[in-house]
């Protein structure tokens, strides 16, 4: 599926959604996060790759990061 964004490297609008994989799906785990919650400490990521230059952008769930780091009251752009 193509995304209606622009590449941060070359400005192309030809981007494709995907994910970064290793032997298992890659996730982000914040340092010093609180883990006494009902959800895991891992934050799933998604990736977007530019068809023109190959630049890969990795995006995580900012709302979950704020919950895990006690910043839930903070409001900023959320990309999920």
Buried (B, 14 or more C-beta within 10 A) or exposed (E): EEBEEEBEEEEBEBBEEEEEEEEEEBBBEBEEBEEEEEEEBBBBBBBBBBEBEEBEBEEBBBBBBBBBBEEEEEEEEEEE
